[in-house]
Amino acid sequence: MDNPHHWQTLVLLLPLFHNPTADGCRKPIAPRVWEKTIQEIQDYFSGCTAFPVGGWYWSGNPDNDGTDNLVRFEIDGIFTGSDIAFLREWNKILKRRFHQNYIYMKLMQSGMPV
């Protein structure tokens, strides 16, 4: 099963700050939210790479559009049908936990023939 031709990379972006309030204030995500999420990543996956990234979001209201500070997680593995179902459910949990309308998750083919 350890075949690089079947590996995929899960890219997960999580925000460091809540969405802005009407007056533009952005509060940091609580440490307990991050602790729970990091624990899940450690429980569900065999390892990951994480690094800070900047982003931009469109809210539909030009007054609320802006930049975003995120953490990008890259997790390599072989994701099967049951894993995909789990990721869909986990995405819903992360939306609620981080109070987001959307959590960015993307599976990409990774590895290359040698």
One Martini backbone bead per residue (centre of mass of N, CA, C, O) as a GRO file, in nm:
protein
  114
    1MET     BB    1   0.050   0.067  -0.008
    2ASP     BB    2   0.341   0.218  -0.046
    3ASN     BB    3   0.246   0.402  -0.313
    4PRO     BB    4   0.313   0.693  -0.487
    5HIS     BB    5   0.078   0.662  -0.706
    6HIS     BB    6  -0.155   0.689  -0.452
    7TRP     BB    7  -0.093   0.941  -0.342
    8GLN     BB    8  -0.206   1.206  -0.132
    9THR     BB    9  -0.296   1.555  -0.078
   10LEU     BB   10  -0.400   1.732   0.195
   11VAL     BB   11  -0.554   2.047   0.195
   12LEU     BB   12  -0.560   2.276   0.480
   13LEU     BB   13  -0.749   2.567   0.577
   14LEU     BB   14  -0.697   2.778   0.867
   15PRO     BB   15  -0.797   3.018   1.077
   16LEU     BB   16  -0.677   3.268   1.311
   17PHE     BB   17  -0.945   3.433   1.252
   18HIS     BB   18  -1.222   3.572   1.269
   19ASN     BB   19  -1.459   3.716   1.141
   20PRO     BB   20  -1.567   4.012   1.085
   21THR     BB   21  -1.718   4.255   1.209
   22ALA     BB   22  -1.892   4.534   1.139
   23ASP     BB   23  -1.620   4.701   1.251
   24GLY     BB   24  -1.362   4.491   1.175
   25CYS     BB   25  -1.325   4.290   1.394
   26ARG     BB   26  -1.062   4.043   1.487
   27LYS     BB   27  -1.060   3.747   1.645
   28PRO     BB   28  -0.905   3.505   1.783
   29ILE     BB   29  -0.864   3.191   1.797
   30ALA     BB   30  -0.897   2.970   2.024
   31PRO     BB   31  -0.684   2.753   2.170
   32ARG     BB   32  -0.887   2.512   2.210
   33VAL     BB   33  -0.946   2.480   1.908
   34TRP     BB   34  -0.658   2.410   1.825
   35GLU     BB   35  -0.607   2.172   2.013
   36LYS     BB   36  -0.832   1.989   1.901
   37THR     BB   37  -0.737   1.989   1.603
   38ILE     BB   38  -0.451   1.881   1.646
   39GLN     BB   39  -0.539   1.619   1.780
   40GLU     BB   40  -0.691   1.511   1.535
   41ILE     BB   41  -0.457   1.502   1.341
   42GLN     BB   42  -0.289   1.303   1.517
   43ASP     BB   43  -0.514   1.076   1.519
   44TYR     BB   44  -0.581   1.052   1.191
   45PHE     BB   45  -0.274   1.097   1.126
   46SER     BB   46   0.082   1.045   1.056
   47GLY     BB   47   0.114   1.345   0.934
   48CYS     BB   48   0.249   1.689   0.892
   49THR     BB   49   0.231   2.007   0.741
   50ALA     BB   50   0.294   2.345   0.873
   51PHE     BB   51   0.193   2.683   0.765
   52PRO     BB   52   0.193   3.007   0.711
   53VAL     BB   53  -0.066   3.207   0.547
   54GLY     BB   54  -0.193   3.407   0.297
   55GLY     BB   55  -0.508   3.567   0.223
   56TRP     BB   56  -0.823   3.589   0.043
   57TYR     BB   57  -1.157   3.730   0.058
   58TRP     BB   58  -1.502   3.684  -0.040
   59SER     BB   59  -1.827   3.810   0.083
   60GLY     BB   60  -2.015   4.017  -0.108
   61ASN     BB   61  -1.880   4.258   0.062
   62PRO     BB   62  -1.657   4.505   0.011
   63ASP     BB   63  -1.631   4.588   0.324
   64ASN     BB   64  -1.541   4.262   0.402
   65ASP     BB   65  -1.311   4.232   0.243
   66GLY     BB   66  -0.994   4.037   0.266
   67THR     BB   67  -0.757   3.937   0.459
   68ASP     BB   68  -0.582   3.628   0.558
   69ASN     BB   69  -0.494   3.423   0.833
   70LEU     BB   70  -0.325   3.110   0.799
   71VAL     BB   71  -0.322   2.751   0.806
   72ARG     BB   72  -0.125   2.510   0.637
   73PHE     BB   73  -0.210   2.182   0.559
   74GLU     BB   74  -0.014   1.881   0.487
   75ILE     BB   75  -0.145   1.552   0.391
   76ASP     BB   76  -0.031   1.235   0.353
   77GLY     BB   77  -0.198   0.973   0.152
   78ILE     BB   78  -0.448   0.714   0.140
   79PHE     BB   79  -0.763   0.783   0.002
   80THR     BB   80  -1.066   0.661   0.055
   81GLY     BB   81  -1.398   0.646   0.068
   82SER     BB   82  -1.411   0.663   0.383
   83ASP     BB   83  -1.222   0.910   0.402
   84ILE     BB   84  -1.400   1.105   0.244
   85ALA     BB   85  -1.638   1.094   0.437
   86PHE     BB   86  -1.484   1.198   0.680
   87LEU     BB   87  -1.395   1.473   0.559
   88ARG     BB   88  -1.680   1.584   0.525
   89GLU     BB   89  -1.752   1.578   0.828
   90TRP     BB   90  -1.508   1.740   0.934
   91ASN     BB   91  -1.573   1.996   0.782
   92LYS     BB   92  -1.833   2.057   0.939
   93ILE     BB   93  -1.698   2.079   1.214
   94LEU     BB   94  -1.500   2.310   1.139
   95LYS     BB   95  -1.709   2.519   1.070
   96ARG     BB   96  -1.826   2.536   1.355
   97ARG     BB   97  -1.567   2.578   1.524
   98PHE     BB   98  -1.468   2.840   1.329
   99HIS     BB   99  -1.703   3.003   1.211
  100GLN     BB  100  -1.762   2.898   0.903
  101ASN     BB  101  -1.873   2.871   0.570
  102TYR     BB  102  -1.569   2.779   0.490
  103ILE     BB  103  -1.355   2.495   0.423
  104TYR     BB  104  -1.047   2.428   0.298
  105MET     BB  105  -1.035   2.139   0.081
  106LYS     BB  106  -0.773   1.934  -0.080
  107LEU     BB  107  -0.718   1.684  -0.324
  108MET     BB  108  -0.401   1.553  -0.429
  109GLN     BB  109  -0.183   1.436  -0.626
  110SER     BB  110   0.102   1.242  -0.532
  111GLY     BB  111   0.382   1.182  -0.632
  112MET     BB  112   0.640   0.993  -0.816
  113PRO     BB  113   0.796   0.839  -1.037
  114VAL     BB  114   1.118   0.631  -1.013
   0.00000   0.00000   0.00000
